[in-house]
Amino acid sequence: MTVRPIRTFDDPVLRQVSAPVRDFDRELRRLVKSLTATMGAGAGRAGLAAPQIGEPLRVLVYSYDGKSGHLVNPRLELSQRRITADEACLSAPGVWWPLDRSYMVTARGRDMFGKPVTVRALGVLARVLQHEVDHLDGVLFSDHLEESERERFLAAALPG
């Protein structure tokens, strides 16, 4: 499947709220396979959302610590317990920043064939799923930072 370029933080597609998937067809399966190939094309990649390759649809893929898969039209249930840890984004390569997120999530959605899927995740994988669902909502992880931190992050993340 095709490895596609990853859009950077200054690309307007990353600010769009992604459309729900309605057709579980061949095109959706191609998108999931392309997302998976693109995510796997570089070291340290744990998740990727469709908007990051220019497709504003509610689809994400993940792979971390032996758990991998995809979710279509995901919904998250977040735990109350929170943890701060460094986070990065493929759309802002090379920049890591501490961010507070829920420690545990339950993600519910569909697979590429329309079958229900539930993923329970702790720690880093929970963080990955939250990060990717944010992308589907047009939210960049820098949006969660306080204004002064956001400015420092964007200065480090955006070219020029």
Phi, psi and omega in degrees: 000162186282129170276126185249155178293145179267129180289146180264167186308332183274002180278125183299337180299332181287349179261357179277142170282125185288146179282142175296147176281130179248331183250117178266076189238190181300322180297321177295316179298322176297318179298314180299317180294321178292318176299315181297316179296318181294316179298318183283353185282353180224156180288147173075012181271123185248343181197158179204136178251149183307320179300334181291345173246020173087014180246102183282064178236153184278074181222136175219157174234155180212155175199111179205133172051046176085355176252125178216157179167200180215159177224135176248132182054051184289150172231139183248140168249119187260143175282161176286329181293132183236157179213143177259130179208161177295141180224149179226170180218136179296340178276355174224068189301139174084001182245124177246145181211140178290136182214141179272128179217165173295141183283332184225141175223154166244121180252130178237139178190211180231160171269183185291351178257358179094002180281142179297142180225138172233131178236123174256128186222146177240157170059233186298316181295323175299319178297316180301313182296319178297317180300314183290322177294324174305315179303322181293336179265008180076021182252131174263150185296338176294338178295339179277350182276154172295156188306315181294322177292321179299316180298318178295317179298311183297325177297325179280330188272324186270136179293147175069000000 
